[in-house]
Structure formats: structure tokens, C-alpha cells
Amino acid sequence: MTLLARPRNAVAVFGAFALTAVFAFPAAARTARTPAPDWSRLSFFLGERAGDGSFAFSLELEGRVIVLRTRTEVPAADGRPASARESLMVIHKQPGLPEKAVDFDSDGRFVEYVASLSMDGSTLTFLSGWDFSAPIYRLSYAKAGADTLAVKFETAPADSPSDFQTAFDGRARRRT
């Protein structure tokens, strides 16, 4: 009789252990946090700026991403009514990979970018992917003074990916 009791106890102990592991592991996984990326190389770009449009780079989600919100007012001209354009870009980073970004705008566009910082840390550039059916976009923010950024947005046709034309450029100063 004790021989039969041992397997049942062993099965019960194993079952209890298995259930504990199944329910405890997801809880442990939820509490295990990876450290936020080191964004210190981009610290100059953080903050709100206004000038030819307004924008703000801010750390979000406990420093895990940088969010860029922009608003550009386009005045009426040549029979075209005044309008505004807004966008929201999320910049994210994974260890060992370049920063990437995804941009959504009020025109309904969705663009994925790879981000790069110049060697001297003065220019942050976002370059969209290349595909045969869509234009290529390049968006850059360059230091232009102690509290000023120069902004440039360029496009190139898909069939001539190095032929960038400036669509917009301007400057914005840090808000105090």
C-alpha cells in the first residue's frame, strides 16, 4: 500500500510544482524590467521649440521611447486655404541596433525611418526606407545655436533615390 501511495504523492508534488511554475513565471516576467535605453547622445534635442512651426521631443514610457510631436501652420497662398499639419513620431531603440522611428501624420501617412546622429552629435537625421513605389523622405534636425534647431524635410523620387529636393526648412528656438 505504501508503494501505491508514493507515486500519488510524487504526482501531487510534481503537479503542485508545475502549477506554481506556470503561474509564477508570468508574474516574474511582468516584473522583470529591462533598463531604459541611454538617450544621453540626444539630450540636446529634447524639449519644446517654436518658430517655423512647433515641435517637442520628449522622453515617454519611463524613458523607453522618445516622442516627437510637431505642428506646422501653412498660411493661405495662391488660392489655397490655410491649413495645419500635425505628426507624431515614436523613436525607439533596441540594443545593438540603430534607433528607428515610426511617424504618423494628420494627412494619414505612416512612415518608418532609421535614425542616425552625426559623429559630432549636431545633426539628427531620419531616413525612410526605399521601395520602388514610394518617395524617400529625409528629415533632419541640426544644432543652429545654443537653443536653436534647423529643421529640413526632403523628398526624393523612388526611381532616383539620391535626388533629394527640399520640401520644407526652418528654424525653431527652445521655449523657456
Buried (B, 14 or more C-beta within 10 A) or exposed (E): EEEEEEEEEEEEEEEEEEEEEEEEEEEEEEEEEEEEBEBEEBEBBBBBBEBBBBBBBEBEEEEBBBBBBBBBEEEEEEEEEEEEBBBEBBBBBEEEEEBBBEBBBBEEEEBEBBBBBEEEEEBBBBBBEEEEEEBBBBBBBBBBEEBBBBBBBBBBEEEEEEEBEEEBEEBBBBEE
